[in-house]
Amino acid sequence: MEGLKIIIIGAGIGGLTAGIALQQAGYQVQVYERVQELRPVGAGISLWSNGVKVLNCLGLGEAIANIGGRMNVMEYRTAQGELLNHIPLQPLIAQVGQRPYPVARRDLQEMLLTGYGGEIKLGHDCIGVEEDEGGVTAIFANGERDRGDLVVAADGIRSVLRPYVTGKPSALNYAGYVNWNGLVPVSPELAPADCWVIYVGQHQRASLMPVGGDRFYFFFDVPLPAGTPPEPEQYQEQLRGYFQGWAQPVQNLIERLDPQQVARPEIHDLSPLDSYVRGRVALLGDAAHTTCPDLGQGGCQAIEDAWVLTHYLKSTNLSVMDALERYNRERRERGNSIVRKARKRAEQIHGKDPEVTRQWYEQLGREAPQSVTNAIADVILGGPLH
Ligand code: FAD
């Protein structure tokens, strides 16, 4: 189809990637964003090869390689630091045809903003949509309206447009744990500069992953009841308590982090949706499939969504609704399967059934490295660009 006007709600990873892809396809794109100033939430993100392949196709291959960390090895260690598994990543890279890139979120956002280059109307809080025979109108809290051929709802985990698409309110599911994340300078007292290390024990994790600019993206996971207050001035003391007796690099990390720069989300996901599309409105990214971060795939799925949506709009010419339905069929299957898989993984890691987690710790010690990389490759190769 040609000559479409496309309205995108939300300028996160999903909305910006969709903006780039749809603009490159020749469409007129307008992005609206609720906040007055764009700031990424969270410190880092691992972009697995399925997401990177889409960025390559959008002409961002060099840019992502420039901001990405060189991660050559993955290591699992016990809480006390004993090596459980040393997993070279070259076989994975060879299998899937592309290196993954862990990145700082701020760098990723800047890269996507530069790649998009179009106007983003900030301070525009979308409160609803109205469809008519020939188009759809996005309605904003400030009284503005904009009519186009379709609306891409890339408005994130608490999507305002999701209930319009699904016909019912959606409840987020608390995954049972809290995640602290941030950035620290690379140092051998933390981990080797090309290594993604994950310490596991007591249903908790502490992890460091290299991103560009000689920094590690780090995170800590601790199962806690929902609603515990975030108090930056207490983060280090709390982490010292939760990770008491853990290996020296974990203690070093706690001492070196800057609590004022640490994000601390309680982790939620969303049960799989029956549909990502209604009429001329398509959910994209977390709006469609908020997933536990335990596979590192939420952002990658948003990027895949953007690619597939653009593909169907470009390659078919029956109607907008028909193209969106094709998008729906393909992405619903992929997105929902990632949500289920990530939830299962989150439960395994964080002790929903302590016996399952104990078995996982045991398995980590005897699993062939190739079987770990095969499992990651399966997820990657399930994407639209094999
Ligand atoms: P968002 O990034 O949430 O963007 C939505 C945008 O819409 C926001 O800018 C918001 O302000 C705007 N908005 C919301 N409502 C409105 C409205 N009504 N009107 C206008 N604008 C609106 N993914 C990975 O691929 N790899 C990882 O390693 C990874 N790690 C993660 C670690 C953690 C701790 C967490 C929490 C998530 C992780 N993810 C990871 C997931 C990833 O962060 C998300 O999947 C991704 O950010 C989703 O992008 P999005 O564009 O759909 O939503």
Residues whose N, C-alpha, C, O or C-beta is under 5 A from the ligand:
A	BS01	FAD	I9 G10 A11 G12 I13 G14 G15 Y32 E33 R34 V35 G44 I45 S46 L47 H124 D125 C126 A154 D155 G156 I157 V160 N179 P265 L284 G285 D286 A287 P293 G296 Q297 G298 G299 C300 A302
